[in-house]
Amino acid sequence: MDNYDLLIKNGRVLDAESNFDSVADVAISNGLIDRIEPEIDPAFADDTIDASGQWVMPGMIDTHVHVANVADLGGKRGLGLQMVAAAGATTVIDLGGSMDALVAGITDRGSGVNAGSLGYLKPGETVPEGRLDASQIRDVVGKALDAGSLGVKLLGGYYPFTPEETSQFISSANEMGAYIAYHIGTTETGSRLDGLRELPALLGSSGRVHVAHINAYCRGSVLPVEQEIQEALQILEDLRNQVVSEVHLARPNFTRGKCDADGRVLADVCRNCLRLKDYEATADGIRAALRDGYASTVEETRTGLVLVTGERGVELFDEGGTDVSMSFPVNNAESAFQLTAARTTVGNTGTAKPAAQSAPGGTNAEFIIDAIGSDAGVLPRNVNIEQAMRLVKFGALGPLDMVLKLSLNPARMIGLSSKGRLSEGKDADLTLIDPVEGRASYGVVAGRVIMMAGRVVGTGGTILTTGQGVAAVAPTGIPFETVDITQAMMYAGRPD
Ligand SMILES: [Zn+2]
């Protein structure tokens, strides 16, 4: 008779690949999903989770987190790994960090999640200063792969390269089998719609790239927000065979509160956020905004970073001598909503239809933006599941649409054929959701529980690397899994 390591009973099992949506039992053995049946006898399981009333989905994969930055927010390495696990993630991709920081984070405070990393491209740190030729660019990409990264991240919004260099980074990464993500912007454009307009020219007919947080380019700085959303969607639909993308659903942004000797706020973003609600762009303006609950700063607790406002926020702001992280609830909800729900237009080139109108009835309309990615990690806004569940309750996404955006498409984006699917023989990475609370209730990685009701109980982790990175990752002693980036959706193409 079979013996199972773990049995998850009576949950509503959701698999976007097979469109399975039914109450069933899931039995796990040796880190894999062994059986999915209407009724499996718990006498044959070493451990059982009663998932009555809960949803059971393949583990949430967040393709945009920050858990291995060189200068992590907060003093403790690996804090972000705790925070993503608490929010229900089972696999994360660090979008711009260092392998050393990832290894240190997993060693110090790993939460059991699987983590891959993209090397960040910053002149003077990982990239030589000054103009770069093609061989220098290939060298930089090669170094990232040798270090164990899955590829590289272009931070055009912070460290822009010329259009020629940007284009060269993309084509070099493509030729070298590296994953490449792009925060839009070059020396000629910015982290705005004009940067997105530049993308077709940068890619040419063959370039492939993951475009990060599309909502960041639809904030109304070039055109009215509504027009920016429509134009962004059209650009992405036109580049459908070359681009994968994600959107984040968090309201809070992050900036710095640092003021000069006269108490004037230095960061442009912080000043704009204050003026938006008629606060002065000064230290006193920040204090007033904190007291009113509009502004927040960040405080480190034992389990992660949290947003703090009110008098405690003012205390932290003053203790930090104004040079603290600040957050304002300013991310545009309309663009997050529309970009998440928009689908391809089947058979015409008009504007995209909202999800609920085009999803059922056998059309092959697909989401234009593949995934929901948090752009969080160590930033306290790991809200993928909470916000996606709100869209489900609202009717903008079906439960299987949510699973597609939180798990199957992210798995496809990275080329993880054994994840993102809840079917027999696949990895037993699962996320359970309490639909009443609207948040993750359990995280399971390779059949082991890593999170229960927001409390992280997992340790360590598994590094996702390429064949080229094995020589660097193996000596760390941290378990690893190799990923074939040629299977990543930007290269392998979308499934039919
Ligand atoms: Zn980011």
Boltz pocket constraint, residues with backbone or C-beta under 6 A from the ligand:
constraints:
  - pocket:
      binder: B
      contacts: [[A, 64], [A, 65], [A, 66], [A, 95], [A, 375]]
      max_distance: 6.0
